[in-house]
Amino acid sequence: MHFPGSKFRCLLLAVLYCFLISSVAFAENPKGHETPTDEDLWQARQAGDLKKAARIRAVMDEQSEVFWGGRADRDCVAESPVISPPENEDAFFMPSSWGNDRTIVLGTTENGISTDYDFDGNVYAARCTTYSSTSNARIRVYKSTDGGNSWSYPYLCSFYIMGGTSFSYPVVLTGTSGTPDRLFVFYLQSSGNGDIRMARYTLDGVFEGFYDVKVDSDTIDYFTACTNFGYGDRLMVAYERRRMGQSTSTLYTIVSTDKGETWGYERTVTGDGSHPDMGYGYGGYVYLVYTKTGGDDDEISFCRNTNYSMGVAWEEFDALTNDSFDDDYAKVAALHRTAAATQYVWVGYNHDWANSGNWDMRFAYSTNAGVNWSKNHSLASHADYDEIACDLWVARKTTVSYVNICYLRTRWVSLYERYHDIYWGFTNTNAPSTWNDLVDVAGYWGAFSYDGREVCQGTYPDLESGGGWSGVVYSGRTLYDNFNGLYFDSREWTDVEEEQGQETRPSEFALADNYPNPFNPHTNIAYFLPSACQVKLEVFNVLGQKIRTLVKEDQTAGKREVSWDGRNQAGEEVASGVYLYKLEAKEFTQTKKMVLIR
């Protein structure tokens, strides 16, 4: 058969094109899979090859034939936002330090908060709030596309329930497996004896449906949920369930492999387990901590699974505490930078020191994926404060070697009143028993709870920038109302293994608001110097009388921070009231107010 020259050239070009397409598909999938896997996509992202990651994702999207259906829970009603989330394509705002608090939303936040981030650096925050005069009958989710500087208004997505039923313990998770990317919102619903359900959205807030996770006649009081590296192709829930007549809760896990539409692989973990918390590790490992309540006091225990709790039993059970004092509300996080069998794992928990009612923050850690543990370390144990309600979190990157913690530090200021501050710190693989910084990060008072899921949750506003920008979402309070307002704060940093003290030079002189404010007895004052100069920072009373000189010296450019302890130059405590602090640097002068309440 004879082909004209032009037709032959067309056929040759078509064959060559098909060869190139198949070569690209093979290059994106060196393991020979028919479709590139999430692992291929993740490895490309970790290697920084964004073009390759985009090509892999395009192949996955093209070959995806998943039907996003499922049975809807008709009891709940999804709300559509009145105003779309803000877009910020100009400059990516990044706070330079802690203390740059942003108000996400004002209003009630009782019964739980949650936060997560996606691979594009967007941050999500969820809260329970009031609907139609019923407390906690609505869950709303907010999104920030600019590192936490601004948040979607009035919300990204929301749903509510009628008839006096309420929600608690929302868990918001992102998933990047499938088309499009998804947002999962788990919650405990008070209908029946406690039902676990999930609402699913796109990352842009488009509602897709409600799904049952665990709905039966047994009593479910508490649960937690996690997903593998944010991909969302494997979702897991751990929950405590009490049958009629039981004095302790049986701990179970249940798994979904189809983005939450169906749930199976239900497993019994232990016959005595409450307040569970889970964290995924690399290579299919899952780490689970919980409280045993069946003895004379509450103790923390640990176990793990090596196959996402599917077909493999829980193993490596270990008692992380074994004393005569109460320990509760443990949180767990695992690094991903080493092989699965040698992952670093940390656990933080509340500890009632000597049953005195003085709660301290303690922790344990493992350097070999939970096989062996170094236990009973003190993280924060000031005699005059309670340190409680922690959260632990790590970046979903193999290059990161540190874990973050936030917790509540509470102090009594009178017989009936106490203040609550949000603290943050970190540790790393170089010194896993040493926590660094442990500084007050919140500009507002935190709400009070023994459970970090109601008080403060950690996240990353920008995963790809250096070592990540560690952030905290927290529930606040006013002088009169607990669980009032949802706030965000974050800190810029590079890597904990780099030399500390490196900072970006400010562009202009500035004096920040002191925090906390009001305060008793300590407050922090930050200021910014674009060039080296002589600096004077002084405190005055409202009559203009100088109370104390905090700084009077030559300083180099950068951010500086000083603390005032409510004492005068002679070291004597000053009375409650309004005080002024004044910064003088070159031609710059600024004065601000602060309130001391004893």
Buried (B, 14 or more C-beta within 10 A) or exposed (E): EEEEEEEEEEEEEEEEEEEEEEEBBEEBBEEEEEBBBBEBBBBBBBEEEEEBBEBBBEBBEEEEEEEBEBEBBEBBBBBEBEEEBBEBEEEBBBBBBBBBBBEBBEEBBBBBBBBBBBBEBBBBBBBBBBBEEBBBBBBBBBBBBBBBBBBBBEBBBBBBBEEEBBBBBBBBBBBBBBBBBBBBBBBBBBBEBBBBBBBBBBBEBBBBBBBBBBBEEBBBBBBBBBBBBBBBBBBBBBBBBBEEEEEBBBBBBBBBBBBBBEBEBEBEBBEBBBBBBBBBBBBBBBBBBBBBBEEEBBBBBBBBBBEBBBEBEBEBEBEBBEEEBBBBBBBBBBBBBBEBEEBBBBBBBBBBBEEEEBBBBBBBBBBBBBBEBEBBBBBBBEEEBBBBBBBBBBBBBBEBBBBBBBBBBBBEBEEEEBBBBBBBBBBBBEEBEEBEBBBBBBBBBBBBBBBBBBBBBBBBBBBBBEBBBBBBBBBBBEEEEBBBBBBBBBBBBBBBEEEEEEBEEBEEBBBBBBBBBBBBBEBBBBBBBBEEBEBBBBBBBEEEEEBBEBBEEEBEBBBBEBEBEBBBEEEEEBEEEEBBBBBBBEEBEBEBEBBBBE
